[in-house]
Amino acid sequence: MGLDRVVKPHIRSLEPYQPGKPIEELERELGIDDVIKLASNESPLGPSPKAVTALRSALESVHRYPDGASFALRRALSQRLGVDEAQLVFGCGADELLELVAKTCLGPGDEAVYAWPSFAMYPIVVRGMGATPIPVPLDSDLVHDLDAMRAAIGERTRVVMLCNPNNPTGTSLGAEAFDAFVASLPEDLVLVVDEAYFEYRRRDDFPDALAWLSRRPGTLVLRTFSKIYGLAGLRVGYGVADRELASYLQRARHPFNVNRLAEVAALAALDDEDHARRSREVNAAGATYLARELGELGIDVWPTDANFVLARIGEGQSERLLSEGIIVRPLAGFGMPDHVRISIGLPEENERLVKTLRRLREARG
Ligand SMILES: *Cc1c(COP(=O)(O)O)cnc(C)c1O
């Protein structure tokens, strides 16, 4: 085909991101109407009712372009986080921030170092710029191997990504290890700390990544409204950086990358602290429940600081769950065919998962 000569080789060779199967699709296939989806780390509580109310009244003004500077959301977050307004950059999900970093810092010949298995978007954004991904295997506890990552950083490294807590393992780095690693980094690279699940953290010594913004220019901390705030479908995330890095990312973004409804809902969700607290509590209780119950079934479960758990349920079991109307995320694509990532659901969803796994295991003998 003629496009072979037109499309860049690094785009041609990309593997597209594989999204989970939609609930409606599986219900149609199975002829049932009670499918549960524990696959995409969405909030089982749904959006804040305050966000829904704000959205309803904003519907009448969608003929207007969004506020390209996200003025109100910027002001609210700068106060919440104790950073300057100029340190914030908004995106169509935190995913867009990853792409902006790649567009801003990476090209052919450049390298980006990150742990693996980790967030599937990292290789996509790095390869998408024709740069070279340097994935560094997690250690035997499935935690970032910071010594190996440090050793992988070289002359050509422009970006280092830390995913904390790590998706898809749920494991996290403590403050001591994190701080020592960040302090050891060369100045002339950008450090991205992806904290998509920050609000769910459970360990007491979770690192204070934002504190590094003033100590280490060239650091970007990513957060999102997709997870604890329950707004995944609206697409809004943000990065916090030093002013200089933030100003470059601002130049790279489209002027209206966060839509009007997303901005309105994010602002209202931020204001609904009760809803966020409930999400955190439901999640923590679900994490404890799943660790205990799956453990009793003889299934290995890893400690989690996020809204999902990594579980070794055995090869082929995610397909069997699917045929029972339960969608989890298989990890065969990460070379972990025995493992799945299970998003923590409502108590009744978690219970149905445990019951089904128990039944499948008994049937297997
Ligand atoms: C979900 C997720 C994101 C970003 O999500 P958006 O919906 O694009 O904001 C970023 N990093 C990790 C590790 C995630 O799991």
The ligand as an SDF file (V2000), in Angstrom:
LIG
                    3D

 15 15  0  0  0  0  0  0  0  0999 V2000
   -5.7110    5.5420   34.7800 C   0  0  0  0  0  0  0  0  0  0  0  0
   -4.2790    5.9200   34.7270 C   0  0  0  0  0  0  0  0  0  0  0  0
   -3.8270    7.1310   34.1820 C   0  0  0  0  0  0  0  0  0  0  0  0
   -4.6150    8.1640   33.5090 C   0  0  0  0  0  0  0  0  0  0  0  0
   -5.8780    8.1280   33.3950 O   0  0  0  0  0  0  0  0  0  0  0  0
   -6.6910    9.2680   32.6570 P   0  0  0  0  0  0  0  0  0  0  0  0
   -8.0270    8.6770   32.6020 O   0  0  0  0  0  0  0  0  0  0  0  0
   -6.0660    9.4890   31.3210 O   0  0  0  0  0  0  0  0  0  0  0  0
   -6.5780   10.4880   33.5130 O   0  0  0  0  0  0  0  0  0  0  0  0
   -2.4960    7.4290   34.2290 C   0  0  0  0  0  0  0  0  0  0  0  0
   -1.6300    6.5920   34.7740 N   0  0  0  0  0  0  0  0  0  0  0  0
   -2.0070    5.4340   35.2970 C   0  0  0  0  0  0  0  0  0  0  0  0
   -0.9810    4.5780   35.9180 C   0  0  0  0  0  0  0  0  0  0  0  0
   -3.3310    5.0440   35.2690 C   0  0  0  0  0  0  0  0  0  0  0  0
   -3.6770    3.8600   35.7660 O   0  0  0  0  0  0  0  0  0  0  0  0
  1  2  1  0
  2  3  1  0
  2 14  2  0
  3  4  1  0
  3 10  2  0
  4  5  1  0
  5  6  1  0
  6  7  2  0
  6  8  1  0
  6  9  1  0
 10 11  1  0
 11 12  2  0
 12 13  1  0
 12 14  1  0
 14 15  1  0
M  END
$$$$
